[in-house]
């Protein structure tokens, strides 16, 4: 999985795991993410991938 675009994107946007989500996005580890938070994370990843493909 090392170097896979989605994996790289998750690390670049700090959405790779719950502790990064808590640290960088303020999502508590103990609770489920709501729909808006999930959408925001997905759109962050998509924007990041889009940026990489343009550069
Ligand atoms: Zn992480």
mmCIF file of the protein (N, C-alpha, C, O) and its ligand, coordinates in Angstrom:
data_MODEL
# 
_entry.id   MODEL 
# 
loop_
_entity.id 
_entity.type 
_entity.pdbx_number_of_molecules 
1 polymer     1 
2 non-polymer 1 
# 
_entity_poly.entity_id                      1 
_entity_poly.type                           'polypeptide(L)' 
_entity_poly.nstd_linkage                   no 
_entity_poly.nstd_monomer                   no 
_entity_poly.pdbx_seq_one_letter_code       
;(UNK)(UNK)(UNK)(UNK)(UNK)(UNK)(UNK)(UNK)(UNK)(UNK)(UNK)(UNK)(UNK)(UNK)(UNK)(UNK)
(UNK)(UNK)(UNK)(UNK)(UNK)(UNK)(UNK)(UNK)(UNK)(UNK)(UNK)(UNK)(UNK)(UNK)(UNK)(UNK)
(UNK)(UNK)(UNK)(UNK)(UNK)(UNK)(UNK)(UNK)(UNK)(UNK)(UNK)(UNK)(UNK)(UNK)(UNK)(UNK)
(UNK)(UNK)(UNK)(UNK)(UNK)(UNK)(UNK)
;
_entity_poly.pdbx_seq_one_letter_code_can   XXXXXXXXXXXXXXXXXXXXXXXXXXXXXXXXXXXXXXXXXXXXXXXXXXXXXXX 
_entity_poly.pdbx_strand_id                 A 
# 
loop_
_entity_poly_seq.entity_id 
_entity_poly_seq.num 
_entity_poly_seq.mon_id 
_entity_poly_seq.hetero 
1 1  UNK n 
1 2  UNK n 
1 3  UNK n 
1 4  UNK n 
1 5  UNK n 
1 6  UNK n 
1 7  UNK n 
1 8  UNK n 
1 9  UNK n 
1 10 UNK n 
1 11 UNK n 
1 12 UNK n 
1 13 UNK n 
1 14 UNK n 
1 15 UNK n 
1 16 UNK n 
1 17 UNK n 
1 18 UNK n 
1 19 UNK n 
1 20 UNK n 
1 21 UNK n 
1 22 UNK n 
1 23 UNK n 
1 24 UNK n 
1 25 UNK n 
1 26 UNK n 
1 27 UNK n 
1 28 UNK n 
1 29 UNK n 
1 30 UNK n 
1 31 UNK n 
1 32 UNK n 
1 33 UNK n 
1 34 UNK n 
1 35 UNK n 
1 36 UNK n 
1 37 UNK n 
1 38 UNK n 
1 39 UNK n 
1 40 UNK n 
1 41 UNK n 
1 42 UNK n 
1 43 UNK n 
1 44 UNK n 
1 45 UNK n 
1 46 UNK n 
1 47 UNK n 
1 48 UNK n 
1 49 UNK n 
1 50 UNK n 
1 51 UNK n 
1 52 UNK n 
1 53 UNK n 
1 54 UNK n 
1 55 UNK n 
# 
loop_
_struct_asym.id 
_struct_asym.entity_id 
A 1 
B 2 
# 
loop_
_chem_comp.id 
_chem_comp.type 
_chem_comp.mon_nstd_flag 
UNK 'L-peptide linking' . 
ZN  non-polymer         . 
# 
_pdbx_entity_nonpoly.entity_id   2 
_pdbx_entity_nonpoly.name        ? 
_pdbx_entity_nonpoly.comp_id     ZN 
# 
_pdbx_nonpoly_scheme.asym_id         B 
_pdbx_nonpoly_scheme.entity_id       2 
_pdbx_nonpoly_scheme.mon_id          ZN 
_pdbx_nonpoly_scheme.ndb_seq_num     1 
_pdbx_nonpoly_scheme.pdb_seq_num     101 
_pdbx_nonpoly_scheme.auth_seq_num    101 
_pdbx_nonpoly_scheme.pdb_mon_id      ZN 
_pdbx_nonpoly_scheme.auth_mon_id     ZN 
_pdbx_nonpoly_scheme.pdb_strand_id   A 
_pdbx_nonpoly_scheme.pdb_ins_code    . 
# 
loop_
_atom_site.group_PDB 
_atom_site.id 
_atom_site.type_symbol 
_atom_site.label_atom_id 
_atom_site.label_alt_id 
_atom_site.label_comp_id 
_atom_site.label_asym_id 
_atom_site.label_entity_id 
_atom_site.label_seq_id 
_atom_site.pdbx_PDB_ins_code 
_atom_site.Cartn_x 
_atom_site.Cartn_y 
_atom_site.Cartn_z 
_atom_site.occupancy 
_atom_site.B_iso_or_equiv 
_atom_site.pdbx_formal_charge 
_atom_site.auth_seq_id 
_atom_site.auth_comp_id 
_atom_site.auth_asym_id 
_atom_site.auth_atom_id 
_atom_site.pdbx_PDB_model_num 
ATOM   1   N  N  . UNK A 1 1  ? 0.826   -1.224 0.000   1.00 0.00 ? 1   UNK A N  1 
ATOM   2   C  CA . UNK A 1 1  ? 0.000   0.000  0.000   1.00 0.00 ? 1   UNK A CA 1 
ATOM   3   C  C  . UNK A 1 1  ? 0.851   1.261  0.000   1.00 0.00 ? 1   UNK A C  1 
ATOM   4   O  O  . UNK A 1 1  ? 0.345   2.342  -0.303  1.00 0.00 ? 1   UNK A O  1 
ATOM   5   N  N  . UNK A 1 2  ? 2.097   1.150  0.325   1.00 0.00 ? 2   UNK A N  1 
ATOM   6   C  CA . UNK A 1 2  ? 2.952   2.327  0.384   1.00 0.00 ? 2   UNK A CA 1 
ATOM   7   C  C  . UNK A 1 2  ? 2.991   3.022  -0.978  1.00 0.00 ? 2   UNK A C  1 
ATOM   8   O  O  . UNK A 1 2  ? 3.268   2.391  -1.998  1.00 0.00 ? 2   UNK A O  1 
ATOM   9   N  N  . UNK A 1 3  ? 2.714   4.314  -0.982  1.00 0.00 ? 3   UNK A N  1 
ATOM   10  C  CA . UNK A 1 3  ? 2.748   5.047  -2.238  1.00 0.00 ? 3   UNK A CA 1 
ATOM   11  C  C  . UNK A 1 3  ? 1.436   5.052  -2.994  1.00 0.00 ? 3   UNK A C  1 
ATOM   12  O  O  . UNK A 1 3  ? 1.308   5.735  -4.010  1.00 0.00 ? 3   UNK A O  1 
ATOM   13  N  N  . UNK A 1 4  ? 0.443   4.287  -2.504  1.00 0.00 ? 4   UNK A N  1 
ATOM   14  C  CA . UNK A 1 4  ? -0.872  4.327  -3.158  1.00 0.00 ? 4   UNK A CA 1 
ATOM   15  C  C  . UNK A 1 4  ? -1.448  5.739  -3.022  1.00 0.00 ? 4   UNK A C  1 
ATOM   16  O  O  . UNK A 1 4  ? -1.396  6.314  -1.935  1.00 0.00 ? 4   UNK A O  1 
ATOM   17  N  N  . UNK A 1 5  ? -1.993  6.307  -4.097  1.00 0.00 ? 5   UNK A N  1 
ATOM   18  C  CA . UNK A 1 5  ? -2.461  7.709  -4.050  1.00 0.00 ? 5   UNK A CA 1 
ATOM   19  C  C  . UNK A 1 5  ? -3.423  8.004  -2.903  1.00 0.00 ? 5   UNK A C  1 
ATOM   20  O  O  . UNK A 1 5  ? -3.303  9.043  -2.252  1.00 0.00 ? 5   UNK A O  1 
ATOM   21  N  N  . UNK A 1 6  ? -4.361  7.121  -2.648  1.00 0.00 ? 6   UNK A N  1 
ATOM   22  C  CA . UNK A 1 6  ? -5.328  7.391  -1.582  1.00 0.00 ? 6   UNK A CA 1 
ATOM   23  C  C  . UNK A 1 6  ? -4.653  7.364  -0.213  1.00 0.00 ? 6   UNK A C  1 
ATOM   24  O  O  . UNK A 1 6  ? -5.000  8.134  0.683   1.00 0.00 ? 6   UNK A O  1 
ATOM   25  N  N  . UNK A 1 7  ? -3.694  6.474  -0.073  1.00 0.00 ? 7   UNK A N  1 
ATOM   26  C  CA . UNK A 1 7  ? -2.960  6.355  1.185   1.00 0.00 ? 7   UNK A CA 1 
ATOM   27  C  C  . UNK A 1 7  ? -2.120  7.609  1.416   1.00 0.00 ? 7   UNK A C  1 
ATOM   28  O  O  . UNK A 1 7  ? -2.113  8.166  2.513   1.00 0.00 ? 7   UNK A O  1 
ATOM   29  N  N  . UNK A 1 8  ? -1.420  8.043  0.388   1.00 0.00 ? 8   UNK A N  1 
ATOM   30  C  CA . UNK A 1 8  ? -0.610  9.258  0.465   1.00 0.00 ? 8   UNK A CA 1 
ATOM   31  C  C  . UNK A 1 8  ? -1.510  10.458 0.770   1.00 0.00 ? 8   UNK A C  1 
ATOM   32  O  O  . UNK A 1 8  ? -1.171  11.302 1.599   1.00 0.00 ? 8   UNK A O  1 
ATOM   33  N  N  . UNK A 1 9  ? -2.644  10.523 0.099   1.00 0.00 ? 9   UNK A N  1 
ATOM   34  C  CA . UNK A 1 9  ? -3.578  11.635 0.293   1.00 0.00 ? 9   UNK A CA 1 
ATOM   35  C  C  . UNK A 1 9  ? -4.101  11.674 1.717   1.00 0.00 ? 9   UNK A C  1 
ATOM   36  O  O  . UNK A 1 9  ? -4.235  12.750 2.300   1.00 0.00 ? 9   UNK A O  1 
ATOM   37  N  N  . UNK A 1 10 ? -4.396  10.514 2.281   1.00 0.00 ? 10  UNK A N  1 
ATOM   38  C  CA . UNK A 1 10 ? -4.912  10.490 3.647   1.00 0.00 ? 10  UNK A CA 1 
ATOM   39  C  C  . UNK A 1 10 ? -3.879  11.017 4.624   1.00 0.00 ? 10  UNK A C  1 
ATOM   40  O  O  . UNK A 1 10 ? -4.222  11.719 5.576   1.00 0.00 ? 10  UNK A O  1 
ATOM   41  N  N  . UNK A 1 11 ? -2.606  10.680 4.395   1.00 0.00 ? 11  UNK A N  1 
ATOM   42  C  CA . UNK A 1 11 ? -1.568  11.201 5.278   1.00 0.00 ? 11  UNK A CA 1 
ATOM   43  C  C  . UNK A 1 11 ? -1.372  12.694 5.065   1.00 0.00 ? 11  UNK A C  1 
ATOM   44  O  O  . UNK A 1 11 ? -1.199  13.446 6.023   1.00 0.00 ? 11  UNK A O  1 
ATOM   45  N  N  . UNK A 1 12 ? -1.400  13.125 3.793   1.00 0.00 ? 12  UNK A N  1 
ATOM   46  C  CA . UNK A 1 12 ? -1.186  14.539 3.481   1.00 0.00 ? 12  UNK A CA 1 
ATOM   47  C  C  . UNK A 1 12 ? -2.291  15.418 4.060   1.00 0.00 ? 12  UNK A C  1 
ATOM   48  O  O  . UNK A 1 12 ? -2.055  16.576 4.403   1.00 0.00 ? 12  UNK A O  1 
ATOM   49  N  N  . UNK A 1 13 ? -3.496  14.863 4.169   1.00 0.00 ? 13  UNK A N  1 
ATOM   50  C  CA . UNK A 1 13 ? -4.625  15.652 4.666   1.00 0.00 ? 13  UNK A CA 1 
ATOM   51  C  C  . UNK A 1 13 ? -4.941  15.327 6.123   1.00 0.00 ? 13  UNK A C  1 
ATOM   52  O  O  . UNK A 1 13 ? -5.943  15.797 6.661   1.00 0.00 ? 13  UNK A O  1 
ATOM   53  N  N  . UNK A 1 14 ? -4.088  14.521 6.764   1.00 0.00 ? 14  UNK A N  1 
ATOM   54  C  CA . UNK A 1 14 ? -4.266  14.136 8.167   1.00 0.00 ? 14  UNK A CA 1 
ATOM   55  C  C  . UNK A 1 14 ? -5.610  13.453 8.414   1.00 0.00 ? 14  UNK A C  1 
ATOM   56  O  O  . UNK A 1 14 ? -6.261  13.684 9.433   1.00 0.00 ? 14  UNK A O  1 
ATOM   57  N  N  . UNK A 1 15 ? -6.010  12.613 7.469   1.00 0.00 ? 15  UNK A N  1 
ATOM   58  C  CA . UNK A 1 15 ? -7.245  11.835 7.637   1.00 0.00 ? 15  UNK A CA 1 
ATOM   59  C  C  . UNK A 1 15 ? -6.936  10.333 7.651   1.00 0.00 ? 15  UNK A C  1 
ATOM   60  O  O  . UNK A 1 15 ? -7.809  9.506  7.388   1.00 0.00 ? 15  UNK A O  1 
ATOM   61  N  N  . UNK A 1 16 ? -5.669  9.994  7.965   1.00 0.00 ? 16  UNK A N  1 
ATOM   62  C  CA . UNK A 1 16 ? -5.251  8.594  7.874   1.00 0.00 ? 16  UNK A CA 1 
ATOM   63  C  C  . UNK A 1 16 ? -5.786  7.753  9.023   1.00 0.00 ? 16  UNK A C  1 
ATOM   64  O  O  . UNK A 1 16 ? -6.005  6.554  8.848   1.00 0.00 ? 16  UNK A O  1 
ATOM   65  N  N  . UNK A 1 17 ? -6.004  8.349  10.200  1.00 0.00 ? 17  UNK A N  1 
ATOM   66  C  CA . UNK A 1 17 ? -6.475  7.567  11.331  1.00 0.00 ? 17  UNK A CA 1 
ATOM   67  C  C  . UNK A 1 17 ? -7.189  8.487  12.313  1.00 0.00 ? 17  UNK A C  1 
ATOM   68  O  O  . UNK A 1 17 ? -7.129  9.711  12.193  1.00 0.00 ? 17  UNK A O  1 
ATOM   69  N  N  . UNK A 1 18 ? -7.862  7.883  13.279  1.00 0.00 ? 18  UNK A N  1 
ATOM   70  C  CA . UNK A 1 18 ? -8.673  8.677  14.201  1.00 0.00 ? 18  UNK A CA 1 
ATOM   71  C  C  . UNK A 1 18 ? -7.832  9.643  15.033  1.00 0.00 ? 18  UNK A C  1 
ATOM   72  O  O  . UNK A 1 18 ? -8.307  10.723 15.384  1.00 0.00 ? 18  UNK A O  1 
ATOM   73  N  N  . UNK A 1 19 ? -6.589  9.273  15.355  1.00 0.00 ? 19  UNK A N  1 
ATOM   74  C  CA . UNK A 1 19 ? -5.814  10.208 16.177  1.00 0.00 ? 19  UNK A CA 1 
ATOM   75  C  C  . UNK A 1 19 ? -5.417  11.442 15.379  1.00 0.00 ? 19  UNK A C  1 
ATOM   76  O  O  . UNK A 1 19 ? -5.361  12.542 15.929  1.00 0.00 ? 19  UNK A O  1 
ATOM   77  N  N  . UNK A 1 20 ? -5.137  11.270 14.080  1.00 0.00 ? 20  UNK A N  1 
ATOM   78  C  CA . UNK A 1 20 ? -4.856  12.443 13.242  1.00 0.00 ? 20  UNK A CA 1 
ATOM   79  C  C  . UNK A 1 20 ? -6.123  13.271 13.038  1.00 0.00 ? 20  UNK A C  1 
ATOM   80  O  O  . UNK A 1 20 ? -6.073  14.501 13.039  1.00 0.00 ? 20  UNK A O  1 
ATOM   81  N  N  . UNK A 1 21 ? -7.259  12.594 12.861  1.00 0.00 ? 21  UNK A N  1 
ATOM   82  C  CA . UNK A 1 21 ? -8.524  13.323 12.711  1.00 0.00 ? 21  UNK A CA 1 
ATOM   83  C  C  . UNK A 1 21 ? -8.797  14.166 13.949  1.00 0.00 ? 21  UNK A C  1 
ATOM   84  O  O  . UNK A 1 21 ? -9.260  15.302 13.847  1.00 0.00 ? 21  UNK A O  1 
ATOM   85  N  N  . UNK A 1 22 ? -8.508  13.604 15.115  1.00 0.00 ? 22  UNK A N  1 
ATOM   86  C  CA . UNK A 1 22 ? -8.736  14.360 16.346  1.00 0.00 ? 22  UNK A CA 1 
ATOM   87  C  C  . UNK A 1 22 ? -7.771  15.526 16.452  1.00 0.00 ? 22  UNK A C  1 
ATOM   88  O  O  . UNK A 1 22 ? -8.161  16.645 16.785  1.00 0.00 ? 22  UNK A O  1 
ATOM   89  N  N  . UNK A 1 23 ? -6.506  15.247 16.165  1.00 0.00 ? 23  UNK A N  1 
ATOM   90  C  CA . UNK A 1 23 ? -5.471  16.262 16.339  1.00 0.00 ? 23  UNK A CA 1 
ATOM   91  C  C  . UNK A 1 23 ? -5.646  17.421 15.356  1.00 0.00 ? 23  UNK A C  1 
ATOM   92  O  O  . UNK A 1 23 ? -5.521  18.585 15.736  1.00 0.00 ? 23  UNK A O  1 
ATOM   93  N  N  . UNK A 1 24 ? -5.939  17.096 14.080  1.00 0.00 ? 24  UNK A N  1 
ATOM   94  C  CA . UNK A 1 24 ? -5.951  18.129 13.035  1.00 0.00 ? 24  UNK A CA 1 
ATOM   95  C  C  . UNK A 1 24 ? -7.334  18.615 12.672  1.00 0.00 ? 24  UNK A C  1 
ATOM   96  O  O  . UNK A 1 24 ? -7.492  19.732 12.180  1.00 0.00 ? 24  UNK A O  1 
ATOM   97  N  N  . UNK A 1 25 ? -8.342  17.787 12.909  1.00 0.00 ? 25  UNK A N  1 
ATOM   98  C  CA . UNK A 1 25 ? -9.690  18.168 12.474  1.00 0.00 ? 25  UNK A CA 1 
ATOM   99  C  C  . UNK A 1 25 ? -10.686 18.270 13.622  1.00 0.00 ? 25  UNK A C  1 
ATOM   100 O  O  . UNK A 1 25 ? -11.857 18.580 13.403  1.00 0.00 ? 25  UNK A O  1 
ATOM   101 N  N  . UNK A 1 26 ? -10.230 18.013 14.840  1.00 0.00 ? 26  UNK A N  1 
ATOM   102 C  CA . UNK A 1 26 ? -11.089 18.186 15.999  1.00 0.00 ? 26  UNK A CA 1 
ATOM   103 C  C  . UNK A 1 26 ? -12.213 17.174 16.109  1.00 0.00 ? 26  UNK A C  1 
ATOM   104 O  O  . UNK A 1 26 ? -13.248 17.456 16.713  1.00 0.00 ? 26  UNK A O  1 
ATOM   105 N  N  . UNK A 1 27 ? -12.014 15.976 15.520  1.00 0.00 ? 27  UNK A N  1 
ATOM   106 C  CA . UNK A 1 27 ? -13.029 14.921 15.620  1.00 0.00 ? 27  UNK A CA 1 
ATOM   107 C  C  . UNK A 1 27 ? -12.665 14.001 16.784  1.00 0.00 ? 27  UNK A C  1 
ATOM   108 O  O  . UNK A 1 27 ? -11.633 13.330 16.748  1.00 0.00 ? 27  UNK A O  1 
ATOM   109 N  N  . UNK A 1 28 ? -13.503 13.969 17.804  1.00 0.00 ? 28  UNK A N  1 
ATOM   110 C  CA . UNK A 1 28 ? -13.215 13.132 18.958  1.00 0.00 ? 28  UNK A CA 1 
ATOM   111 C  C  . UNK A 1 28 ? -13.100 11.663 18.565  1.00 0.00 ? 28  UNK A C  1 
ATOM   112 O  O  . UNK A 1 28 ? -13.907 11.138 17.797  1.00 0.00 ? 28  UNK A O  1 
ATOM   113 N  N  . UNK A 1 29 ? -12.066 11.010 19.116  1.00 0.00 ? 29  UNK A N  1 
ATOM   114 C  CA . UNK A 1 29 ? -11.831 9.595  18.812  1.00 0.00 ? 29  UNK A CA 1 
ATOM   115 C  C  . UNK A 1 29 ? -13.009 8.730  19.268  1.00 0.00 ? 29  UNK A C  1 
ATOM   116 O  O  . UNK A 1 29 ? -13.357 7.745  18.617  1.00 0.00 ? 29  UNK A O  1 
ATOM   117 N  N  . UNK A 1 30 ? -13.611 9.108  20.388  1.00 0.00 ? 30  UNK A N  1 
ATOM   118 C  CA . UNK A 1 30 ? -14.633 8.258  20.998  1.00 0.00 ? 30  UNK A CA 1 
ATOM   119 C  C  . UNK A 1 30 ? -15.980 8.222  20.303  1.00 0.00 ? 30  UNK A C  1 
ATOM   120 O  O  . UNK A 1 30 ? -16.823 7.392  20.644  1.00 0.00 ? 30  UNK A O  1 
ATOM   121 N  N  . UNK A 1 31 ? -16.204 9.108  19.331  1.00 0.00 ? 31  UNK A N  1 
ATOM   122 C  CA . UNK A 1 31 ? -17.538 9.091  18.708  1.00 0.00 ? 31  UNK A CA 1 
ATOM   123 C  C  . UNK A 1 31 ? -17.460 8.913  17.198  1.00 0.00 ? 31  UNK A C  1 
ATOM   124 O  O  . UNK A 1 31 ? -16.427 9.146  16.570  1.00 0.00 ? 31  UNK A O  1 
ATOM   125 N  N  . UNK A 1 32 ? -18.570 8.497  16.650  1.00 0.00 ? 32  UNK A N  1 
ATOM   126 C  CA . UNK A 1 32 ? -18.695 8.313  15.209  1.00 0.00 ? 32  UNK A CA 1 
ATOM   127 C  C  . UNK A 1 32 ? -18.688 9.681  14.524  1.00 0.00 ? 32  UNK A C  1 
ATOM   128 O  O  . UNK A 1 32 ? -19.236 10.648 15.052  1.00 0.00 ? 32  UNK A O  1 
ATOM   129 N  N  . UNK A 1 33 ? -18.065 9.753  13.349  1.00 0.00 ? 33  UNK A N  1 
ATOM   130 C  CA . UNK A 1 33 ? -18.123 11.003 12.585  1.00 0.00 ? 33  UNK A CA 1 
ATOM   131 C  C  . UNK A 1 33 ? -19.519 11.166 12.010  1.00 0.00 ? 33  UNK A C  1 
ATOM   132 O  O  . UNK A 1 33 ? -20.131 10.189 11.578  1.00 0.00 ? 33  UNK A O  1 
ATOM   133 N  N  . UNK A 1 34 ? -20.028 12.386 12.002  1.00 0.00 ? 34  UNK A N  1 
ATOM   134 C  CA . UNK A 1 34 ? -21.334 12.593 11.386  1.00 0.00 ? 34  UNK A CA 1 
ATOM   135 C  C  . UNK A 1 34 ? -21.180 12.788 9.871   1.00 0.00 ? 34  UNK A C  1 
ATOM   136 O  O  . UNK A 1 34 ? -20.067 12.867 9.351   1.00 0.00 ? 34  UNK A O  1 
ATOM   137 N  N  . UNK A 1 35 ? -22.301 12.861 9.190   1.00 0.00 ? 35  UNK A N  1 
ATOM   138 C  CA . UNK A 1 35 ? -22.283 12.935 7.730   1.00 0.00 ? 35  UNK A CA 1 
ATOM   139 C  C  . UNK A 1 35 ? -21.502 14.124 7.204   1.00 0.00 ? 35  UNK A C  1 
ATOM   140 O  O  . UNK A 1 35 ? -20.751 14.000 6.236   1.00 0.00 ? 35  UNK A O  1 
ATOM   141 N  N  . UNK A 1 36 ? -21.675 15.282 7.839   1.00 0.00 ? 36  UNK A N  1 
ATOM   142 C  CA . UNK A 1 36 ? -20.988 16.489 7.373   1.00 0.00 ? 36  UNK A CA 1 
ATOM   143 C  C  . UNK A 1 36 ? -19.480 16.341 7.528   1.00 0.00 ? 36  UNK A C  1 
ATOM   144 O  O  . UNK A 1 36 ? -18.718 16.755 6.655   1.00 0.00 ? 36  UNK A O  1 
ATOM   145 N  N  . UNK A 1 37 ? -19.056 15.753 8.633   1.00 0.00 ? 37  UNK A N  1 
ATOM   146 C  CA . UNK A 1 37 ? -17.619 15.560 8.855   1.00 0.00 ? 37  UNK A CA 1 
ATOM   147 C  C  . UNK A 1 37 ? -17.031 14.578 7.844   1.00 0.00 ? 37  UNK A C  1 
ATOM   148 O  O  . UNK A 1 37 ? -15.926 14.779 7.339   1.00 0.00 ? 37  UNK A O  1 
ATOM   149 N  N  . UNK A 1 38 ? -17.774 13.523 7.558   1.00 0.00 ? 38  UNK A N  1 
ATOM   150 C  CA . UNK A 1 38 ? -17.290 12.557 6.569   1.00 0.00 ? 38  UNK A CA 1 
ATOM   151 C  C  . UNK A 1 38 ? -17.179 13.205 5.199   1.00 0.00 ? 38  UNK A C  1 
ATOM   152 O  O  . UNK A 1 38 ? -16.211 12.981 4.472   1.00 0.00 ? 38  UNK A O  1 
ATOM   153 N  N  . UNK A 1 39 ? -18.175 14.007 4.853   1.00 0.00 ? 39  UNK A N  1 
ATOM   154 C  CA . UNK A 1 39 ? -18.145 14.691 3.551   1.00 0.00 ? 39  UNK A CA 1 
ATOM   155 C  C  . UNK A 1 39 ? -16.961 15.638 3.465   1.00 0.00 ? 39  UNK A C  1 
ATOM   156 O  O  . UNK A 1 39 ? -16.307 15.741 2.428   1.00 0.00 ? 39  UNK A O  1 
ATOM   157 N  N  . UNK A 1 40 ? -16.692 16.330 4.568   1.00 0.00 ? 40  UNK A N  1 
ATOM   158 C  CA . UNK A 1 40 ? -15.584 17.278 4.561   1.00 0.00 ? 40  UNK A CA 1 
ATOM   159 C  C  . UNK A 1 40 ? -14.253 16.561 4.360   1.00 0.00 ? 40  UNK A C  1 
ATOM   160 O  O  . UNK A 1 40 ? -13.394 17.020 3.607   1.00 0.00 ? 40  UNK A O  1 
ATOM   161 N  N  . UNK A 1 41 ? -14.094 15.436 5.040   1.00 0.00 ? 41  UNK A N  1 
ATOM   162 C  CA . UNK A 1 41 ? -12.852 14.668 4.915   1.00 0.00 ? 41  UNK A CA 1 
ATOM   163 C  C  . UNK A 1 41 ? -12.688 14.142 3.489   1.00 0.00 ? 41  UNK A C  1 
ATOM   164 O  O  . UNK A 1 41 ? -11.601 14.211 2.916   1.00 0.00 ? 41  UNK A O  1 
ATOM   165 N  N  . UNK A 1 42 ? -13.777 13.616 2.921   1.00 0.00 ? 42  UNK A N  1 
ATOM   166 C  CA . UNK A 1 42 ? -13.710 13.102 1.552   1.00 0.00 ? 42  UNK A CA 1 
ATOM   167 C  C  . UNK A 1 42 ? -13.371 14.229 0.582   1.00 0.00 ? 42  UNK A C  1 
ATOM   168 O  O  . UNK A 1 42 ? -12.563 14.041 -0.328  1.00 0.00 ? 42  UNK A O  1 
ATOM   169 N  N  . UNK A 1 43 ? -13.981 15.396 0.767   1.00 0.00 ? 43  UNK A N  1 
ATOM   170 C  CA . UNK A 1 43 ? -13.711 16.485 -0.177  1.00 0.00 ? 43  UNK A CA 1 
ATOM   171 C  C  . UNK A 1 43 ? -12.284 17.003 -0.020  1.00 0.00 ? 43  UNK A C  1 
ATOM   172 O  O  . UNK A 1 43 ? -11.665 17.429 -0.995  1.00 0.00 ? 43  UNK A O  1 
ATOM   173 N  N  . UNK A 1 44 ? -11.760 16.968 1.210   1.00 0.00 ? 44  UNK A N  1 
ATOM   174 C  CA . UNK A 1 44 ? -10.350 17.325 1.421   1.00 0.00 ? 44  UNK A CA 1 
ATOM   175 C  C  . UNK A 1 44 ? -9.435  16.397 0.631   1.00 0.00 ? 44  UNK A C  1 
ATOM   176 O  O  . UNK A 1 44 ? -8.507  16.844 -0.042  1.00 0.00 ? 44  UNK A O  1 
ATOM   177 N  N  . UNK A 1 45 ? -9.711  15.102 0.725   1.00 0.00 ? 45  UNK A N  1 
ATOM   178 C  CA . UNK A 1 45 ? -8.884  14.113 0.023   1.00 0.00 ? 45  UNK A CA 1 
ATOM   179 C  C  . UNK A 1 45 ? -8.985  14.314 -1.486  1.00 0.00 ? 45  UNK A C  1 
ATOM   180 O  O  . UNK A 1 45 ? -7.975  14.275 -2.189  1.00 0.00 ? 45  UNK A O  1 
ATOM   181 N  N  . UNK A 1 46 ? -10.206 14.529 -1.986  1.00 0.00 ? 46  UNK A N  1 
ATOM   182 C  CA . UNK A 1 46 ? -10.391 14.713 -3.420  1.00 0.00 ? 46  UNK A CA 1 
ATOM   183 C  C  . UNK A 1 46 ? -9.676  15.963 -3.932  1.00 0.00 ? 46  UNK A C  1 
ATOM   184 O  O  . UNK A 1 46 ? -9.073  15.952 -5.005  1.00 0.00 ? 46  UNK A O  1 
ATOM   185 N  N  . UNK A 1 47 ? -9.755  17.042 -3.145  1.00 0.00 ? 47  UNK A N  1 
ATOM   186 C  CA . UNK A 1 47 ? -9.074  18.279 -3.540  1.00 0.00 ? 47  UNK A CA 1 
ATOM   187 C  C  . UNK A 1 47 ? -7.572  18.072 -3.578  1.00 0.00 ? 47  UNK A C  1 
ATOM   188 O  O  . UNK A 1 47 ? -6.880  18.576 -4.462  1.00 0.00 ? 47  UNK A O  1 
ATOM   189 N  N  . UNK A 1 48 ? -7.079  17.319 -2.601  1.00 0.00 ? 48  UNK A N  1 
ATOM   190 C  CA . UNK A 1 48 ? -5.638  17.079 -2.545  1.00 0.00 ? 48  UNK A CA 1 
ATOM   191 C  C  . UNK A 1 48 ? -5.190  16.284 -3.766  1.00 0.00 ? 48  UNK A C  1 
ATOM   192 O  O  . UNK A 1 48 ? -4.193  16.626 -4.402  1.00 0.00 ? 48  UNK A O  1 
ATOM   193 N  N  . UNK A 1 49 ? -5.930  15.218 -4.096  1.00 0.00 ? 49  UNK A N  1 
ATOM   194 C  CA . UNK A 1 49 ? -5.592  14.390 -5.258  1.00 0.00 ? 49  UNK A CA 1 
ATOM   195 C  C  . UNK A 1 49 ? -5.656  15.234 -6.530  1.00 0.00 ? 49  UNK A C  1 
ATOM   196 O  O  . UNK A 1 49 ? -4.797  15.122 -7.405  1.00 0.00 ? 49  UNK A O  1 
ATOM   197 N  N  . UNK A 1 50 ? -6.677  16.071 -6.621  1.00 0.00 ? 50  UNK A N  1 
ATOM   198 C  CA . UNK A 1 50 ? -6.836  16.947 -7.780  1.00 0.00 ? 50  UNK A CA 1 
ATOM   199 C  C  . UNK A 1 50 ? -5.617  17.855 -7.942  1.00 0.00 ? 50  UNK A C  1 
ATOM   200 O  O  . UNK A 1 50 ? -5.096  18.032 -9.044  1.00 0.00 ? 50  UNK A O  1 
ATOM   201 N  N  . UNK A 1 51 ? -5.174  18.425 -6.814  1.00 0.00 ? 51  UNK A N  1 
ATOM   202 C  CA . UNK A 1 51 ? -3.989  19.294 -6.839  1.00 0.00 ? 51  UNK A CA 1 
ATOM   203 C  C  . UNK A 1 51 ? -2.752  18.531 -7.339  1.00 0.00 ? 51  UNK A C  1 
ATOM   204 O  O  . UNK A 1 51 ? -1.970  19.047 -8.137  1.00 0.00 ? 51  UNK A O  1 
ATOM   205 N  N  . UNK A 1 52 ? -2.595  17.298 -6.851  1.00 0.00 ? 52  UNK A N  1 
ATOM   206 C  CA . UNK A 1 52 ? -1.425  16.503 -7.247  1.00 0.00 ? 52  UNK A CA 1 
ATOM   207 C  C  . UNK A 1 52 ? -1.436  16.221 -8.738  1.00 0.00 ? 52  UNK A C  1 
ATOM   208 O  O  . UNK A 1 52 ? -0.386  16.208 -9.380  1.00 0.00 ? 52  UNK A O  1 
ATOM   209 N  N  . UNK A 1 53 ? -2.631  15.994 -9.295  1.00 0.00 ? 53  UNK A N  1 
ATOM   210 C  CA . UNK A 1 53 ? -2.721  15.628 -10.700 1.00 0.00 ? 53  UNK A CA 1 
ATOM   211 C  C  . UNK A 1 53 ? -2.464  16.824 -11.607 1.00 0.00 ? 53  UNK A C  1 
ATOM   212 O  O  . UNK A 1 53 ? -2.059  16.662 -12.759 1.00 0.00 ? 53  UNK A O  1 
ATOM   213 N  N  . UNK A 1 54 ? -2.706  18.041 -11.077 1.00 0.00 ? 54  UNK A N  1 
ATOM   214 C  CA . UNK A 1 54 ? -2.471  19.246 -11.866 1.00 0.00 ? 54  UNK A CA 1 
ATOM   215 C  C  . UNK A 1 54 ? -1.007  19.655 -11.857 1.00 0.00 ? 54  UNK A C  1 
ATOM   216 O  O  . UNK A 1 54 ? -0.536  20.325 -12.776 1.00 0.00 ? 54  UNK A O  1 
ATOM   217 N  N  . UNK A 1 55 ? -0.294  19.252 -10.821 1.00 0.00 ? 55  UNK A N  1 
ATOM   218 C  CA . UNK A 1 55 ? 1.088   19.744 -10.698 1.00 0.00 ? 55  UNK A CA 1 
ATOM   219 C  C  . UNK A 1 55 ? 2.088   18.870 -11.448 1.00 0.00 ? 55  UNK A C  1 
ATOM   220 O  O  . UNK A 1 55 ? 3.286   19.154 -11.439 1.00 0.00 ? 55  UNK A O  1 
HETATM 221 ZN ZN . ZN  B 2 .  ? -2.820  9.135  11.325  1.00 0.00 ? 101 ZN  A ZN 1 
# 
